[in-house]
Structure formats: structure tokens, C-alpha cells
């Protein structure tokens, strides 16, 4: 794929002119939960990290001395050409201002524009070789003989093969890349010894354990092949120690023991988690099609009445779920959208906006640890709250990230995860984890 013609707007222009503001690593992620679960790999090692909700970066973002910048391109649902262009532009800006390393974060379920975005990074960087380590062993996502497995199942046969927006139809990673790219792809199977003089193109590496990922990373580092790299949060986790990034101390603050869960994921993994949470004492409030699609509904008399009912439940329960995408009412939602002439893409945009208005009311009433399931939902809610960035703090479970953010003069906690991640009882375990926590190093990181 060739890059688009036209001028490149360099969003980093002022940012990197001052050496003391130079970042150590730019991470480019295609969705927001992915940006967070990668950023937290550095933050949990004590490295100052900031995650932006979009790619519009300004110099003020770095006055606090963050060393890792994570950018959300929102490109997972874009056409391949647009996804290519945005990654190409960001990469060229970073190269121009001497950012030493760039990491292209990919989905561990291989959704999105994998081939287009890897090609963009490789071609814009001016490097000859891009190592791609797509496994996330801690989350039971491994690569064997070039095939991505999710809980032992080839990815195209897993829940990701049935994703309503970005179904993965191929399990063999070199083929996934070739669907959008003509860059040469080389496979390094487990046990093989990759040559120090690697061929030009993209190298796909098998990995079935964290130890194996570390060995791959060491070999690439010693060969000087980690200036650009790609993978999910699993490979990112080995970088802080390998690259000898310095930790920074922070002061302590307290966690909230209350939890408010916001969901709009239709993933069956999430549905099982919500059912298990109800069985463990969570209050679950489900929204109708009109409530979750019509964002101005909450300004109507009926909407105001529903909000009062929700507030009553929220006041009474320390563990609460607001469900904007229960699979049980999917048919009703589809019918409502059809009657209104709304496409699936438009519905996908409207639900987070509506949920954001609900969150604004509930969190304005009483603080809680806010948990959001799904990257698009998280992004929509933060936009409704006018929040531009989060500071990741720690990874509670694989792919489940605790961050902090500023809102209306307060520092609040955010827990995020993608819809397809996590074990069945994760929500109840998270609530117990929060309840048991004492003072921790959180708020002053923001």
C-alpha cells in the first residue's frame, strides 16, 4: 500500500525540540483499551506514562516529564487506506524528531487493520525490518506455527471470528498481513534461531510463554532490531527491564471500594461475566433500545424519570452495572435502529455517547471506581466527560487496567478491559480487590 500524497501535519513539531522533553518510546494503538493495556506495562514498572484518547498531541502533555507516550489512533474500524495514513503520519513525525523507539500495538485477537498499519510503520520509519510478536501468553493468546490461538482455539474459530464489527476470518498471521500489504513476511517458528542479518520485511515470531517472548526480545535487542517493533501488551511487558527504563517514585492515595461497571460489548465472554456478577450481588440496570441509542432521551421527562430510578439503585448498591448492550435484547435494538434508518456504525457511535451522559449523572452524585468494558465505549464516555488523557497505574488482571483521570477538580479511578478478555468471575473479583485495597501509589501520578 502506498502512502497518500499531500502535506503531513506534524503533531509533534514543538514537542521534541527540547531534549529534556524527549520521550523514550511512542506507542501507537488502534483502540483505547489496547492503548491502556500496553501503557500500563510501563506504568506498573514505575515509568511515567500518559495515554491520549486520540492522536492530537500538544507540547503541554509532556511538561510533567512522561517518558512513554501512548496514542490512540481510533483506526480499528477505519478502512485500510485511512489506517495506513494515520500510522504513517505519526511515524514520520516521530522519526523527524528523533524518538528512539516506536511500538505498534496490535489487538491480541488480531482485529483491525493489521497489515496496513504494520506496513505504514515499516515504510514510514525508513527501517528495513519490523519484528512482530503478537502473542499474549498471560491472557492465553499464543502463536504457534504462525497461527494465533485464543484459549487453545485458532483465532478465526474463536469469539473473534464472530466479532460483529471486525470478524477475524483467518488464523494464519502471515496471511492476515498479506490481506492488506505486499511487504514480504517471514515466519520464525518456536525453537528456530533467527539470523542476526534478518531479511527485509516483517518478521512474525511464534511465542507460547512469557519466557519465550523475553528470549525473542533479547535476541532482537542485541541485534539492534528494536527501534521499531509490533505486538500486543504481552510483548510490551518485557521492554521496561530489557531497555533499562528508569522507575520514578510516586506518593500514596486511596482506592474507592465502590464500583460502577459500564458495558456496551456484545461479546459472549462479557455476557457470561455480567451474569456471574449478578449472581455475586451486583445490581444490573439494562437500557432499552431508545435509551441507549437516543442520547437526547435523557433530556426528556421519561429520561429524567429513568435517571432518578437509576440514581436510587446506584445509591443503594456499592456494586452496580449499567448495561447498554445485553445480547438478550439485541434483536430489539436492531429493529429499533432499522426503523430509525440507522446503520450499525451509527448505532455503535451513539451508544457510548448515551452511556456517557448516564455516567456524568451517576458519578456526579457519588464517586466510585468506574469500570468500562470495550474501547469504543470507554472513548465515548471520556469524550462526554471532556477527558483528554488517562494515566495508567497498574494491571489488575491480564488486560484489565487501573488508571486515574482528572474530572471536575477530582482525581477518579478508571478500570478498563476489552470485551473478549477475562475469566467469568472477574467483576466480582475486581470488586473484592478494590474493597481490600489500602493506600496505594495512584493519585499523584496524574
N, C-alpha and C positions, 0 to 999 in steps of 0.2 A: 504494500500500500504506500503510495506516495503522499508526502505531506502537502497540505493545502498551500496555495500561493497566498500572498498578501503579507502585510506587515505583522510582526509579532509584538504584542503588547507585553512588555516585561514587567511583571508584577513584583519583581524583586529588586528593581532598579536601585533604590536608595538603601535597601535592606542590608546588602552585603558589602557596601563600600567601606564600612568601618570594621577593621579586623576583629575588634573585641566583640562585635555582634555576629561574627561568623558562626553559622550553625555547623554541627558535626555531620548531620545526616538529614536529608529530606526524604520523607516517606510519602508516596503518592498512592492513595487508596481510592477505590471506586465507589465505596459507600461508607456511611458514617459509623456503623457498629464495627466494620472492619478497620476503619481508621483508629478507633478506640482500642480494639483488642490487640492492635500492633503497637500503638503508642504506649500502652501500659507495660509492655515488655521492657521498655526503657525506664519508665517512671518507677516501676516496682524495684528497679535496681538503684534508685536514688538519683536518676538523671533527669534534670528538668526538661519537661516535655509539654508542648502545647498542641492541641488538636483543633484545627479550624473547621467550621461546618461547611466551608466552601473554599474555593481556590483564590479568593480575593484577599491577598496578603498586604499588610501595610507595615511600615517600619516600627510603629509603636508596639506591635505584637512581640517584639524582641527586646524591649527595654528592661525586662526582668531577667534577662540572661538565660533564656531557654536554650538548650543545646540540640534538641530534637524538634523539628517542625513536621507535623503530620497534616497533610492537605487532603480534604475530601473533594474529589472531582465530580461526584454525583453522576458518574458516567456508566454505571452498570446497565441502565436501561436505555442509553443512547444508541444511535446507530453506530456501527464500527468506525465510519469515517470521522464522526464528531468525537468519539472517544479517543481515536488516534491523535487528532489535532490538539486536544487539550493536554494530553500527556506529553506530546511533542513540545508544545509551548512551554510548559513548566520545566521540562528537562533542559531546554535551551537556555532558559533564564538561569537555572541553577549552574549550568556549565559556564555561562558567561561570567558569573560572579564567584566562581571557584569553590562551589560547595563540593567537599571532597568525596562524598558518597551519596548515592541515590538508591532508594529501595522501592521497588514497585510491589505494593501489597496486592495480592490476588485472593479471591474467595477460595476457602479450602474445599468448597463444593464445586469449584470451577465454573460458577455462573459469571455472566458478564462478557466483556469483550477481551478475552484473554489474549488471543493472537494479535489483535490490533494494538493493544496497549503495550505488550512486550516489544513489538516491532518499533513502536514510537520511541520507547526508552532507548532501545539499542541504536536506532538510526540517529536520534537527536543528540545522543551522548558523544558520538564520534568514536565509540569503542568498538572493538571487533567482536566481543564475546559477552553474552549475558547468561549467567548461571541462574537456573530456575529450580528451586527446591519447594514443591507445592504441598508437601505433607504437613500434617499437624498431629503427631502421634499422641499427644496428651488428650486430644479430642477424638481418638480412634479414627483418624483420617490418615491413611498411609498410601505410599506409592510403591507398587511392585511391578516390575517389568513394564514400566511406563503407564500402567493403569492406576487410576485413583480409586481407592476403596473407602467407603463410608461404613463404619461398623461391619467390615467384612464383605460388603456388597459393592460391586462396581458402581461408580457414581451415577451412570445413566439409568441404572436399575434401582437406585435409591430414591428417597423422597425428593432429591434434587432433580431427578428425571421427570418429576411431576410438578415442578415449580410452576405456579400459574402465570408468572411473568417472564422468567428466564429458564425454561427447562433445559437441562443438560442432556443432550442426545447421544453423546459419545463419551466413552470412558478412557480411551487411549489418548494420553496427553499430547503427544506429537501431532496426532490427527486434529485435536481441538485447536492447536495453534495454527495448523495449516488451513483451517477453515477461513481464517482471516489474514493470513500472512504468507508471503512467498520467501521469507527468511529461512535459511537452512536450519533444521532442528536435529540435534544429536542426543541420543539416549544413553545414559550411564546407569546400567543396572546395578543392583546391590552386589557388592563384592568385586566389582570391576575397579580397576585402578586408572582413573582418568589421567591422560597425559598432561604434563606441565604446559606443553605447547598445544593448547586447545584449538580446535578448528573454529573458523569464523561462524557466527550464528548464535543460536540459542541452545544451551545445554540443559536437558531435563534430567534430574537426578532422582533415582529411587531413594526412598528413606522410610524405614519402618520403626524407628526408635529415635529418641532424643539424642542418644549417644552417637547414632549413625549421622544425624544431622550435624552434630558438633564436629565429627571427623571430616565430613564434607567441607564444612566451613573452614576448618583449619587448613586443609589442603588448598582450597581456593585462596585463602588469605596469604599463605606462604608463596603461592604462585602469582600474587599481585592481581587477582581476578575478582576483587570485591569492591571495585569502585562503583560499579552498577550491579544490581542483583534483584532477584524477584522471588517471592514466596508468600506464604500466609504468616500468621502470627507465630507459628511454630519455629520457622527458621529465624525470624527476628529475635526470638528469645535467646539465641546463643550469641548474639552480636555484642551486647554490652561488655561481657567478660573478654570475649575474643579481641575486640577492638580497644580494650583497656580504657573504657569511658569512665570518667571520674564521677563518683557519687557526691551529692550535696545534702547537708543536713537540713531538716525542717523541724518546726515546733509542733506541739501536740494540740489536738482538738477532740471533740467527742462525736460519736456517731449518733444518728437518730435510730430509735428502736422501732418506730412505726414504718410501714412500707405501703406505698401506693403503686400498684402494677398497672401499666397501660399497655394494651395489646391491640394490634391490628394484623397479626400474622395468621395466615390460613394454614400454616404448616402443621401436619398431623402431630409432629413432635410437640409443638406448643399446645395443641388442644389437649393432649394427654397430660401435660404439665398443669394446665389450668384445672382440669378435672381433679387431679391429685391435690392441688392446692385447696379446692373447695372441701375435699374430704378431710383436710387438715385445718379447717377453721377459717379459711379466707371467705370474706364476703365478695360475691361476684355480681357485678352490675353489667348487664348486657344492653347494648344500644340497638334501637330499631334502625332500619334502613334509612328512614328520614333523618333520624338524629345524627347518624354518623356521616351522611352524605351532604346534608344541607347545613353548612356552617352557620348560616344566619338563623337557623332554627332556634338557637339558644337566646335570641333576642325576642322571640315570640312569647306570648303568655304561656302556651303549653311548654315551651322550652324552659322558661324561668321556673315553672312549677316542677319540672323534672329535675332541674338543678337543685332545687330545695330538697327534693326527695333524696338525691344523691348525697347532698351535704349531710343529711340526717344519718344516712348509713355510714358515711365516712367518719363522722364524729363518734359513732358507737363502736366502730371496729378499728383495731390497730393494724389489721391486715386486710387490704381491700384491693379488688381488681375491677378495672373498668375495661370491658371487652368490646372492642369495635370491629371484630372480625370473626366471631364464632362461626365455625364451619356448619353448625346446625341451621343457621339462618341464611346461608349463602344463596340459596335459591330465591329467597325473598329479596335479598339485596340486589341480585342480578335482575330480577323482574322490575324492581323499582328503578334501577338505572336504565333499563331498556325503555320503560315508559317515559322517562325524562330525556331520552336520547343521549345518554352519557356513555362514553367509551370506557373500557376497563382502565385505560390510562388515566382518564379524568377522575374516575372513582378512586383510583389509587392516590391521586393528589389530594382529593377532598377529605378523605377520612382522617389523615393526620392533622389537617387544619381544624377540623371539628374537635378532635380529641385535644388539641392544644388549647382550645377555649375552655374545655372542661377542666384541664389541668390548672389553668390560670385561676379558676374559681376555687378549686379544692385546695391547691397549695397556698392560695391567699388566705384561706380560712385557718389552715393548720399545717405546719411543716411535717414532712415525712421524707424518708428515703424514697426517691422517685425512681421506679424501675420501668424501663421502656423496652419492649420486645420488638425488634425489627428496625433496620437502619432508616428506612423511609419514614416510619412513624416518629422515630427519635428526631430526625431532621425537621419534620413538620412541626413538632411540638416546640423545639428550640426556636424556630423562626417565629412562632406565635408569641413566645416569651421574649423575643428580641435578644436572644443569647447568641453570641458570635463564636464562642470557643469554649472548650472544656479542658480541664486539667486532669488527666488520668492519674490515679493513685496506686491502685493495686488490682490484681486479677484474683477474684474470689474463687471461681472455678474456671476451668479452661474456656476461654471465650466469653466469660462473664466478668465485666469490668466495673469497678467502682471509680467514679470521677467526682470532681467538685466543680461548681459553676457559680457565678455571681448573678443574682437576680433581685432587683428592687432593694438593694442595700444588704442583702443576706447572702451567705455562702451556703449553698444547698448541695446535697448528695444526689448523684445520679448513678443508677446501676443499669447497664445495658448488655444485651446479648442479641444475637440473630435468632430468627425463629426456629431454625433447624438444629440448634445447639442445646446440649444439656440433658441430664438424666430426668426421669419422670418426677421425682420429688424435689427438684431444685428450688422451687419457690418457697416451700416450707422450710427447707434447709437454709435458704438465704435469710428468711425472717428470723430463724433461731440464731443464726450467725450474728445478725445485727443486734439482737437482744443481748447477746453475751459479750458484745464488744465493750471495752472500756475506752479510756482516752487513747487516741491514735494520731499518727502524723498525717493530718489531712488538710485542714482549712488554710493554713498559711502557705500552702503550695500554690494557691491561686493568685 
